[in-house]
C-alpha cells in the first residue's frame, strides 16, 4: 500500500479546468490530477469554487489524500441540485469524483484509492481551507449533499462512511472495522442532537434513493446547510470524507455556497436548505 500524502502550498500551475480525461470532458467534471505540484494550486481553486465570495479563501490544501484515484473535482455539470450558486461546485469522494454523473446501472460501484488506515478509516480525504474572515462576520455556512453506494445494503452496519466539517482543528476518529462508532466533537455538519452525516444517519439527515437521482450513487441526503459561529481573523475549515470498515464502495459529498455573514442567531449544525 502507498503512503498517505499531505499536500501543502500554492505552487502556480495554470489551467485546472483544462485538465483532459477521456470520456469525462463532456461531463465537465474536472478532477484534480494526483501530481503534487499541480494539486497545490488545484486545491485552492477547488475551495474557491465552493465560496460565495472567492476572495475569503486565502489558500487551501489537502491535509490527507489517498495515493490513488481522483478523489476531488470541480464540476460545472448540474447534478442533484448543484450548483447552489454560480456555475461550479466541488466534489470530494472516497473513490473517483469524475464518476459522480455516470449512469447508475450497477448495484454497487467503487474505486478504492489505496493507502493505510488513518484514524481507523480508509480512503481518507481531508481538505483544509484557510479563510480570511472579515469584520462583522459571526456565522459560517455551506450547502452540501452526501451521497453513497453503501445505501441501503449497509445501513446499521459497521460500514459507516461519513462526511465531517470542523473549524480550527480536525480531531475526528473512528473505532474499528467491527465498530461503526465515529467520534467527532468539533463536527458542525450534524443535527442538533448530534446525528452524523453518514450511511447510518436518521432523521432530517437520513438517506434515500430519490435524493440520489441523476447520479451514480444509490442513496443521498437531501440538500443540507451546515452552519457554525465564527469570528473575524484567519480561520481554518476542515472538510473530511472517508470509508469506514472497508474501501469497497464509494461515497461522495457535493459542496457549494460557502458563506461568511452576520446571521443571528447562528446555530451550529446541519438543517435542510
N, C-alpha and C positions, 0 to 999 in steps of 0.2 A: 504494500500500500504506500502511496506517496504521502509526503508530509503536508499538513495543512499550512497554507501560506497566509502571512499577514502582509497586506499591501498598503503602502502609505505614500504620501507625497502627491504632487500635481505636475508631473513632467508633461511638457507640451507635445501633444500629438493631435493633429487636426483630423477632422472628418469622421467622427464616430458614426454618424448616421449613414455614411457611405460604405460601411463595412458590408461586404457582399457574402451571402451564404446561399448556395444552390437551393432553389425551391422555397426560399424564405423571403427574398427581396419583395415579391409581390404582396406578401402579407404585411410588410413594413413593421416587422418586429426585429429590431436590430440588436443582437446580443453583443455584449462587451467581449472582446477577444481575451482569451486566457494568456495574455502576454503582459508581464508586469509593467513595462514602460507605457503600453497603451492603456492598460487598465487604470493607471493613475489618473489620467485626465478623464477617462470614461466614467469613473465613479463620481466625479464632481458633476459631469453632465447629467448623469442618472439622477442625482439628488436634485438638481435644478429643474429637471423635467417634472418633479413632484410639486415643487414650490409654487405657490400662488404669486409670490414675488421672488424671482430667482436671485435677486441681489442679497437676500438674507442668508444665502448659503455661501459661506466663506470657502469651504472645500469639503470634500468627502473622501473616504477611503474604506476599504474592506478590512475590518479587524480579523475576520475569519472568512476563509474561502476554500472550498474543496479544490483539489488539484485537477479535476477533470470536469467535463461537461461545460455548459454555458448557463450558469445559474442566474444571470442578471441581464435585463434587456430594457431598452427604451422602445415603446410601442406607440404608433400613431393609428393603429387599427382599432376600430370600435369593437369592443368585446365586453359583454356582461355589464353594460352601463358605464364603461370607461372609454375615453377620459371624462373626468368630472368637471374639468375646467381647462381651457386652452385646447391644444391639439395633441398633446402627448402625455404619457404616464409611464410609470416604472413597473416592471415585473421582477420579483425575486422568486426563485424556485429552488427546490431541493434536487432538481434534475436539470432539464434543458428548457429555459424560458422561451426559446424560439418556437416550441411546440404548443404553446398555450392555445393557439387558434386552430390546431389541426382537428379534423373531424373526430368525434368521439365514437369510433366504430370498433372499439375493443373493450372488453370488460374491465381491464386494468392495463395501465401503461406506466413504465418507469425507466429512467436512465440514471443509474447510480453514478455519483460524481467522485466516489473514492474518498480516501482519507481515513484516519483513525477516529476513535471515539473522542468527542470533545464535550466535556461536562455531561457525559452519559448519553450523548446523542450522535447521530450520523448526518452526513451531508449538511453540515452547519454553515449557514451564511449569516454574517453579521455586518451590516452596513452602518458605518459611523458617519454622521453628518454634523459638521461644525457650523453652528449658526451664529449670526450676528443679530441679537435680539434688540430691537430699537426701544427707546424710551416710550413710555405709555403702554407697553405690552404687558398683559397679565395672563394670556392664555395661548397655548399651542394646540392646534388640532390638525388632523389629517384624515382623509377618507380612504377606505380600503375595503377590499373583499378578499376573503380567504377561500381558497379552492383546493380540492384534494381528490386523488384517485382512491383513497382509502375509505371512501364512503360508498355504501353503507356497511360493507363487509366487516370493517374493523372498529365500528363504534363500540365503546365499552370494552375495548381490548387493550393489551399492553402497547399496541402500535398506535401511539397517540401523537402524531405530528402536530406542530403548533407554530403560531406567529406571536411575537412578543415585541413591545415597544417600550423603551426606557429612556430617561434623561439622566444626565450626569455621569452615570457609570452603568455597565451591564453586569448583572450578577445572577442571572437565571441559572438553574441547574435542573437536571433530570435524575431520576433514581437509577434504573437499570433496565435491561431488556425485559425483565419479568414484572416490572412495576411501572404503571403509566403515570406515576406522580411527577408533576412538574412544579418546582418552586421558583417563583418569580416575584419577589417582594416589591421590586421597583416597576413592575409592569403596569402601564395605564391602558393597554389595549385589552381590557377585560370588563365584565359587567360590574355594576356597583356592589354586588355581593361576591365578587371575586372569581367568577367563572371565566376561564381562559378561552381564547380563540384557538380551538383545537378540534381534532376529529371527534373527541368525546364531549364537545360543547353541548349545552342545552339552553333552553330559554331563548331570549332575543338574539343570541349569537349562534344558535343551532344551525346545522347544515341541512340543505335539501337539494334534491336533484334539479328542481326547477330553477334554482338560483344559479346553476352552472350552465344553463342553456347557451349554446353557441360556442362553448369552449371544449377542450379535450377532457375536462375533468368530470367526475361522476357526481360531485356534490360541492356546494359552496354556501357560505353565509349570505345573508342579504348585504347590501352596501351599508357599511358602518362608519361612524365618525368617532375617532378616539381623541380625547382631549386631556390636557394636564396643565395645571398652573405653571407659569414660567416667569422669570424676571429679566430685566434689562442686563445686557452683557454678552460675553462669548459663552455659549452653551453648547452641549453635545447631546445629540439624539442618536439612539441606537435602535436599529430595526433588525430583528432576527427571525429566521425561519429554519426549521430543522426537522429531520426524521428521527423519531424515537422508536427503538425496538429493532428496526432494520432499515435498509435503504431501497427496498424493492419497488415501491410505488411512490409517485411524486405528489408533492403539494406545492402550492404557489400562493403568492399574495399580489394583488394589483393595488398600486398606491398612487394617490394623486391629491391635489388641493391641500398641500401643507400650508397652513395659515398661522400667522402671529398677529393677535389683535388684543383689544382690551375688553373682550366679552366678560360680563359679570352677571351671575356667578360662573366661575369656570370649574365645573365639577369633573374630577378625574374619572375616566372610564370610557367605555365604548357603548354607543347607543345607535339605533337605526338612523340613517341620514335622511 
